[in-house]
Amino acid sequence: MTKPYRISYLYFTTAVMVSLYAVWNGQVQTLNVGDTYFVVPPKDFGVFALALFGCIGLTYLVIEKQIKSILKLTQFFFFTTPFVYFMSS
């Protein structure tokens, strides 16, 4: 059975792929926001995509690490509580 990929790694991979594509493609990116068109150079769009997907991936990674540490602490608490209770009575 293969180990599933973490979501944060997929975001990091997507960030690198999108930013490299934007820089190597060389075409100007146009963004339409509320009937207003923004023309963005490829390098700026690549940096923006890298920062956006990188921040999302980093957030997922930090949340995964925090949840894992909290679960270990909770498991330790529930494991040791009966021993403390029975040893004190």
C-alpha positions as CSV (number, residue, x, y, z in Angstrom):
1,M,0.0,0.0,0.0
2,T,1.4,3.3,-1.0
3,K,1.6,6.3,1.4
4,P,-0.7,9.1,0.2
5,Y,0.8,12.4,-0.7
6,R,0.3,15.3,1.7
7,I,-1.8,18.1,0.4
8,S,0.9,20.7,1.2
9,Y,3.4,18.9,-1.1
10,L,0.9,19.1,-4.0
11,Y,0.5,22.8,-3.4
12,F,4.3,23.3,-3.5
13,T,4.5,21.3,-6.7
14,T,1.7,23.3,-8.3
15,A,3.4,26.6,-7.2
16,V,6.6,25.6,-8.9
17,M,4.9,24.3,-12.1
18,V,2.7,27.3,-12.5
19,S,5.4,29.9,-11.9
20,L,7.8,28.1,-14.3
21,Y,5.2,27.9,-17.0
22,A,4.3,31.6,-16.6
23,V,8.0,32.6,-16.9
24,W,8.9,30.2,-19.8
25,N,5.7,30.9,-21.7
26,G,6.5,34.6,-22.0
27,Q,3.0,35.7,-22.8
28,V,1.4,38.6,-21.0
29,Q,-1.3,37.4,-18.5
30,T,-4.6,39.3,-18.5
31,L,-6.8,39.1,-15.4
32,N,-10.4,40.2,-15.5
33,V,-11.7,41.5,-12.2
34,G,-15.1,43.2,-12.3
35,D,-14.9,44.2,-16.0
36,T,-11.5,45.7,-15.4
37,Y,-8.6,44.1,-17.2
38,F,-5.2,43.9,-15.6
39,V,-2.2,43.2,-17.7
40,V,0.5,41.4,-15.8
41,P,4.1,40.6,-17.0
42,P,5.0,36.9,-17.0
43,K,7.7,37.2,-14.3
44,D,5.4,39.1,-12.0
45,F,2.6,36.6,-12.5
46,G,5.1,33.8,-11.8
47,V,6.2,35.3,-8.6
48,F,2.6,36.0,-7.6
49,A,1.6,32.4,-8.3
50,L,4.6,31.0,-6.4
51,A,3.8,33.2,-3.4
52,L,0.1,32.4,-3.5
53,F,0.4,28.6,-3.8
54,G,3.4,28.6,-1.5
55,C,1.5,30.3,1.3
56,I,-1.4,28.0,0.9
57,G,0.9,24.9,1.0
58,L,2.8,26.3,4.0
59,T,-0.4,26.9,5.9
60,Y,-1.5,23.3,5.2
61,L,1.9,22.0,6.4
62,V,1.8,24.0,9.6
63,I,-1.7,22.9,10.4
64,E,-0.8,19.2,9.7
65,K,2.2,19.5,12.0
66,Q,0.2,21.2,14.8
67,I,-2.7,18.7,14.6
68,K,-0.2,15.8,14.8
69,S,1.5,17.3,17.9
70,I,-1.8,18.0,19.6
71,L,-3.1,14.5,18.9
72,K,0.1,13.0,20.4
73,L,-0.3,15.2,23.5
74,T,-4.0,14.2,23.8
75,Q,-3.2,10.6,23.4
76,F,-0.5,10.8,26.1
77,F,-2.9,12.5,28.4
78,F,-5.6,9.9,28.0
79,F,-3.1,7.1,28.3
80,T,-1.6,8.4,31.6
81,T,-4.8,9.6,33.3
82,P,-5.9,6.1,34.5
83,F,-2.4,5.4,35.9
84,V,-2.4,8.6,37.9
85,Y,-5.9,8.0,39.1
86,F,-5.3,4.5,40.3
87,M,-1.9,5.2,41.8
88,S,-3.3,8.1,43.8
89,S,-6.2,6.3,45.3
